[in-house]
Amino acid sequence: ALAIGSGLAARLLAPLNALLEGTAAMARGHLMVRLPTGRGDELGSLTREFNRMADEIRNTYLGMISTLAEIVEAKSHYTREHIDRVERLAMATAEVLERRGWVRFSSHQRFLLSVAAILHDVGKIAIANEILNKSGPLDTTEREQILTHPEVGALIVERMGKLERAAEIIRCAHEHFDGSGYPRGLRGEEIPLESRIILAVDAFDAMTIKRPYSAGRSSEAAIAELRTEAGRQFDPVVVEALIEVVTKDAGADVDPSSDSGLYRVIHSDSDAGYRLVSAPPPENRA
């Protein structure tokens, strides 16, 4: 009787526990949470109301992210394509790292990587177009302004709330593996892995596209440069994962209906990328 009673209590409490976990996850900034519905009782009504509120919060944040991305896009004619490529390659690189067993990303971490990849250049909205699009070398003052954009971008994203981790990824996206980067001169694993991914992906895309101040290189030349700088500018493990992506064109194969296709979803009419069947467990970032 005790065993039957315990099992019955567990079944009755499971929906309530899921609701509490979902609320806690949303409070931690996990904007992808959506709980399963189907019950016709009061708990079912509460779950549906939770999903409605979660959808409203998520759509608000997606609207802000989309608006910021569009502002960055307005700074230069190539930026929309650059943002899309950086996000796709970053997510594909993360998938390779997972497949090789080198790291494990939660759905929340993938979401934050996606947000940071989309907004990695958002700090450039504070820099004059004539500096961003200058065809010649930058002078000292202009270079100092360019160097401020990771911190400016991080502050913009921090003020959105619930995206502090994405802000930190953006802040560190120009730190170099050997400590020669900016703004804080972090090195190695002091740099968030997501930042190391974005740095390598952003550099590869910058090398292979034509910009106002440089001609694009071939993929082979860009890969050679990545390997040359592995251990100095770039994390060697990330470089090898990215090379696998670009040599197999895996970036084009990322499933747009997964929770990693954020940039494509916010520029479409579908919300298919934002449905989780349960709340995630608390994450340990120690």
C-alpha positions as CSV (number, residue, x, y, z in Angstrom):
1,A,0.0,0.0,0.0
2,L,2.9,2.3,0.8
3,A,4.5,1.6,-2.5
4,I,1.3,2.2,-4.4
5,G,0.6,5.4,-2.5
6,S,4.2,6.7,-3.2
7,G,3.8,5.9,-6.9
8,L,0.4,7.6,-7.1
9,A,1.8,10.7,-5.3
10,A,4.8,10.8,-7.7
11,R,2.5,10.7,-10.7
12,L,0.3,13.5,-9.2
13,L,3.3,15.7,-8.3
14,A,5.2,15.2,-11.6
15,P,3.2,17.9,-13.5
16,L,3.6,20.3,-10.6
17,N,7.3,19.6,-10.5
18,A,7.6,20.2,-14.2
19,L,5.8,23.5,-13.9
20,L,8.1,24.6,-11.0
21,E,11.2,23.5,-12.9
22,G,10.0,25.3,-16.0
23,T,9.4,28.5,-14.0
24,A,12.9,28.2,-12.5
25,A,14.5,27.6,-15.9
26,M,12.7,30.6,-17.4
27,A,13.9,32.8,-14.4
28,R,17.5,31.6,-15.1
29,G,17.1,32.9,-18.7
30,H,16.3,29.6,-20.5
31,L,14.0,31.2,-23.0
32,M,13.4,28.0,-25.0
33,V,11.2,26.3,-22.4
34,R,7.8,25.0,-23.4
35,L,6.0,22.4,-21.3
36,P,3.8,19.6,-22.6
37,T,0.1,20.1,-22.2
38,G,-2.9,17.7,-22.4
39,R,-4.3,17.6,-18.9
40,G,-7.8,19.0,-18.5
41,D,-7.5,19.9,-14.8
42,E,-6.2,23.0,-13.0
43,L,-2.6,22.0,-13.5
44,G,-3.2,21.7,-17.2
45,S,-4.7,25.2,-17.2
46,L,-1.6,26.5,-15.3
47,T,0.7,24.8,-17.7
48,R,-1.1,26.3,-20.7
49,E,-0.9,29.7,-19.0
50,F,2.8,29.2,-18.4
51,N,3.4,28.4,-22.0
52,R,1.5,31.5,-23.1
53,M,3.6,33.7,-20.8
54,A,6.8,31.9,-21.9
55,D,5.9,32.5,-25.5
56,E,5.3,36.2,-24.9
57,I,8.6,36.6,-23.1
58,R,10.5,34.6,-25.8
59,N,8.9,36.6,-28.6
60,T,9.8,39.8,-26.8
61,Y,13.5,38.8,-26.6
62,L,13.5,37.5,-30.2
63,G,12.1,40.8,-31.3
64,M,14.9,42.6,-29.5
65,I,17.5,40.3,-30.9
66,S,16.1,40.7,-34.4
67,T,16.0,44.5,-34.1
68,L,19.6,44.7,-32.9
69,A,20.7,42.4,-35.8
70,E,18.9,44.6,-38.3
71,I,20.6,47.7,-36.9
72,V,24.0,46.0,-37.3
73,E,23.0,44.9,-40.8
74,A,22.3,48.5,-41.7
75,K,25.9,49.4,-41.1
76,S,27.2,47.5,-44.1
77,H,25.8,45.7,-47.2
78,Y,27.4,42.4,-46.4
79,T,26.4,42.1,-42.8
80,R,23.2,40.0,-43.0
81,E,25.0,37.3,-44.9
82,H,27.9,37.5,-42.5
83,I,25.7,37.1,-39.5
84,D,23.9,34.1,-41.0
85,R,27.2,32.4,-42.0
86,V,28.8,33.0,-38.6
87,E,25.8,31.5,-36.8
88,R,25.5,28.5,-39.1
89,L,29.2,27.8,-38.9
90,A,29.3,28.3,-35.1
91,M,26.5,25.9,-34.5
92,A,27.9,23.3,-36.9
93,T,31.3,23.6,-35.2
94,A,29.7,23.0,-31.9
95,E,28.0,19.9,-33.3
96,V,31.4,18.6,-34.5
97,L,32.9,19.2,-31.1
98,E,30.0,17.3,-29.5
99,R,30.2,14.4,-32.0
100,R,33.9,14.0,-31.3
101,G,33.1,13.8,-27.6
102,W,35.1,16.9,-26.7
103,V,32.3,18.9,-25.1
104,R,28.6,18.6,-24.3
105,F,26.3,21.5,-24.9
106,S,22.8,21.8,-23.3
107,S,20.0,23.3,-25.3
108,H,20.4,26.4,-23.3
109,Q,24.1,26.7,-24.1
110,R,23.3,26.2,-27.8
111,F,20.7,28.9,-27.6
112,L,23.2,31.3,-26.0
113,L,25.9,30.5,-28.6
114,S,23.4,31.2,-31.3
115,V,22.4,34.6,-29.7
116,A,26.1,35.5,-29.3
117,A,26.9,34.5,-32.8
118,I,24.1,36.7,-34.2
119,L,25.0,39.7,-32.0
120,H,28.8,39.3,-31.9
121,D,29.3,42.6,-33.8
122,V,26.4,44.5,-32.2
123,G,28.9,46.8,-30.5
124,K,29.9,48.2,-33.9
125,I,26.7,50.2,-34.0
126,A,28.6,52.7,-31.8
127,I,31.3,53.1,-34.4
128,A,31.1,55.5,-37.4
129,N,30.5,53.9,-40.8
130,E,33.5,55.7,-42.3
131,I,35.7,53.7,-39.9
132,L,33.9,50.4,-40.3
133,N,34.0,50.7,-44.1
134,K,37.4,52.4,-44.5
135,S,39.3,50.9,-47.4
136,G,42.8,51.8,-46.1
137,P,44.6,51.0,-42.9
138,L,43.1,52.5,-39.6
139,D,45.0,55.1,-37.7
140,T,45.6,54.8,-34.0
141,T,42.4,56.6,-32.9
142,E,40.3,54.6,-35.3
143,R,41.8,51.3,-34.2
144,E,41.1,52.2,-30.5
145,Q,37.5,52.8,-31.4
146,I,37.2,49.4,-33.1
147,L,38.7,47.7,-30.1
148,T,35.9,49.0,-27.9
149,H,33.1,47.1,-29.8
150,P,33.2,43.8,-27.8
151,E,32.7,45.6,-24.5
152,V,30.0,47.9,-26.0
153,G,28.2,44.9,-27.5
154,A,28.4,43.0,-24.2
155,L,26.9,46.0,-22.3
156,I,24.0,46.2,-24.8
157,V,23.2,42.6,-24.5
158,E,23.5,42.6,-20.7
159,R,20.9,45.4,-20.4
160,M,18.4,43.2,-22.2
161,G,18.3,41.0,-19.1
162,K,18.5,37.1,-18.9
163,L,21.3,37.1,-21.5
164,E,24.3,37.8,-19.3
165,R,26.1,34.6,-20.4
166,A,25.6,35.6,-24.1
167,A,27.0,39.0,-23.2
168,E,30.1,37.5,-21.7
169,I,30.6,35.3,-24.8
170,I,30.4,38.5,-26.9
171,R,32.8,40.3,-24.6
172,C,35.4,37.6,-25.0
173,A,34.9,36.9,-28.7
174,H,38.2,38.7,-29.6
175,E,40.4,37.1,-26.9
176,H,43.2,35.0,-28.3
177,F,44.2,31.6,-27.2
178,D,47.7,32.8,-26.3
179,G,46.5,35.8,-24.4
180,S,47.3,38.4,-27.0
181,G,43.7,39.4,-27.7
182,Y,41.4,42.0,-26.2
183,P,39.8,43.5,-24.1
184,R,41.2,41.6,-21.1
185,G,44.0,39.5,-22.5
186,L,42.5,36.1,-21.4
187,R,44.2,33.0,-22.5
188,G,43.3,29.3,-23.1
189,E,40.4,28.0,-21.2
190,E,40.0,31.3,-19.4
191,I,38.1,32.2,-22.6
192,P,34.6,30.8,-22.9
193,L,34.5,27.9,-25.4
194,E,31.6,29.7,-27.2
195,S,33.8,32.7,-27.6
196,R,36.7,30.6,-29.0
197,I,34.2,29.1,-31.5
198,I,32.9,32.5,-32.7
199,L,36.5,34.0,-33.0
200,A,37.6,31.2,-35.3
201,V,34.3,31.2,-37.4
202,D,34.3,35.0,-37.6
203,A,37.9,35.0,-38.8
204,F,37.3,32.3,-41.4
205,D,34.3,34.2,-42.8
206,A,36.2,37.5,-42.7
207,M,39.1,35.9,-44.7
208,T,36.8,34.3,-47.3
209,I,34.5,37.3,-48.2
210,K,35.3,40.5,-50.0
211,R,35.2,43.5,-47.6
212,P,35.7,47.2,-48.3
213,Y,39.3,46.9,-47.0
214,S,40.3,43.4,-48.2
215,A,39.8,40.9,-51.0
216,G,38.5,37.5,-50.1
217,R,40.8,34.5,-49.9
218,S,40.1,31.0,-51.0
219,S,38.9,28.5,-48.5
220,E,42.2,26.6,-48.8
221,A,44.1,29.7,-48.0
222,A,41.9,30.6,-45.0
223,I,42.2,27.0,-43.7
224,A,46.0,27.3,-43.9
225,E,45.8,30.5,-41.9
226,L,43.6,28.9,-39.3
227,R,46.2,26.1,-38.9
228,T,49.1,28.6,-38.7
229,E,47.3,30.5,-36.0
230,A,46.1,27.4,-34.0
231,G,47.6,27.7,-30.5
232,R,48.2,31.4,-30.9
233,Q,45.1,33.2,-32.0
234,F,42.8,30.2,-32.1
235,D,42.0,27.2,-30.0
236,P,43.5,24.2,-31.9
237,V,40.6,21.9,-31.1
238,V,38.1,24.5,-32.4
239,V,40.2,25.0,-35.5
240,E,40.1,21.3,-36.3
241,A,36.3,21.1,-35.8
242,L,35.8,24.2,-37.9
243,I,38.0,22.8,-40.7
244,E,35.8,19.6,-40.7
245,V,32.7,21.8,-41.1
246,V,34.0,23.9,-44.0
247,T,35.7,21.1,-45.9
248,K,32.5,19.0,-45.7
249,D,30.2,22.0,-46.1
250,A,28.5,21.0,-42.9
251,G,27.4,24.5,-42.2
252,A,24.7,24.2,-44.9
253,D,23.4,21.1,-43.3
254,V,22.4,22.4,-39.9
255,D,18.7,21.6,-39.4
256,P,16.8,24.9,-39.5
257,S,14.0,23.4,-37.4
258,S,16.4,22.7,-34.5
259,D,16.8,25.1,-31.6
260,S,20.2,26.1,-33.1
261,G,18.7,27.9,-36.1
262,L,17.8,31.1,-34.3
263,Y,18.8,33.6,-37.0
264,R,16.8,31.9,-39.7
265,V,13.8,31.5,-37.4
266,I,13.7,35.2,-36.4
267,H,13.7,36.1,-40.1
268,S,10.9,33.7,-41.0
269,D,7.2,33.3,-40.0
270,S,7.8,29.9,-38.3
271,D,8.3,29.4,-34.5
272,A,9.2,25.7,-35.0
273,G,12.6,26.3,-33.5
274,Y,11.3,27.2,-30.1
275,R,9.6,24.2,-28.7
276,L,11.0,22.1,-25.9
277,V,9.0,19.3,-24.5
278,S,10.2,19.8,-20.9
279,A,12.1,22.1,-18.7
280,P,15.9,21.6,-18.6
281,P,17.7,20.7,-15.4
282,P,19.7,23.3,-13.6
283,E,23.1,23.8,-15.2
284,N,26.4,23.7,-13.2
285,R,28.8,26.2,-14.5
286,A,31.4,25.8,-11.8
